Amino acid sequence: MRKMRKVSSKQQPVSIRQDIITVLKSSLVAIIITLICFVFFAVIIKVADLDENIIPPVVQVVLTLSIAFGGILAARSSKRMGWLKGAITGVVYILWALIISSLFGDSAFMGSLIFSNILLGVVAGAVGGIIGVNI
């Protein structure tokens, strides 16, 4: 018979605090990756003289991959509940994106797409979290 280890109440807040810090750091890393990709893509559009119709799908791909990467980072730090940490990281990422887009005066990010953006953040982050726990 396996012995169960008691977890004291003092260990619980430290773990939650550490999880919150991990989620915040992971979402900020994902935002930085997104910004770098956007700058790189802007240079490519300018140099290659691409049509502007390519921008929305590329933005969605970059957002999805960045959120998933943030979920991977959040889950790898603790190796437990990766899907939840990834999903929360995705929502925090969307909130960071809202703050950044409002600072630069772009209200198109949130408009009528708020629900779909949050859903994208939750799903991509959860998938990234699942991947992060298993690698």
Buried (B, 14 or more C-beta within 10 A) or exposed (E): EEEEEEEEEEEEEEEEEEBEEBBBBBBBBBBEBBEEBBEEBEEEBEEEEEEEEEBEEBBEEBBBBBBBBBBBBBBBBBEEBBBBBBBBBBBBBBEBBBEBBEEEEEEEBBEEEEEEBBBBBBBBBBBBBBBBBEE
